[in-house]
């Protein structure tokens, strides 16, 4: 829905009235539905920063779990 409205707004062939309606409908959509507002969060703690995507864990949780041997295949180097 959001992408369709954005295409109407950006399309130079769309009339002014169509663009006006598309902008109004886009404003009525919830802001949190935007794809850009999604944020990677740690699965364990919910921390928004320092998330390792492959494991879906923050760097702190990853380190803690690796030290405890809870992540298979990860060995401690020199942390």
N, C-alpha and C positions, 0 to 999 in steps of 0.2 A: 504494500500500500504506500509506504513512505517513498520507495524508489519510483513508483509510478508518478506520484505527485511531483517529485523532484525533476523527473524527465519532462513533465509538462511545463514546469517553470523554466527550465533551461532551454527548451526547444524554441528556436527563433521563429518557427512557423506558427506557433500557438498565438491565438488572439489575446489581447489584453484582458478581456473578460475571463477567458479560460485560466489565465495565469493568476488573476485575482482570486478566483474561486479555489484554485489549487493551493494558494498561499493560505487562505482562510482555513481550509480543511487540514493543512499541514500543521497550523498553529493549534488546532483542537486535539491533535494526537498527543498522548503523554510523552513528555521529554525523555523519560526513562526507557522508552521503546526504541530509541536510537541505538544502532549497532555500536557506535563509537563510545557510548557511555558504559558498555560492559567492561569489566576489569577482571583480570586474572587474580584470584585469591587463593591463599593456601587452603588446602582441603582440611587440614588438621586445626589450624589456629584462626583462619580467616584473615590473616595478614595480607594487605594489598601490595606490598612492595617486596622485591627480591624473590619472586616466585620462579621456580624452575619448572617450565611448562611440561617437560617430559614426565616428571614425577608429581606434578600439581601440588608441590610443597614449597614453603618458603625456605630460604637458604638456612635459616636457623633450625627449623624443624628437620630439614634434610640432614644437617650435620648431626643433630642429636640422635636421629634414628640410625644414621650410618655408624655412629660410635657405639650404639647399643647392638649393632648387628641385625637390625630389623629390615634393612634393605639388602636383598641378595645381590651379590656381585660387586658391591662397593666396598673397597678396602681403604683404610685410613692411610693417607700419605703423610704430609707434614702440615697439619692445620694448626 
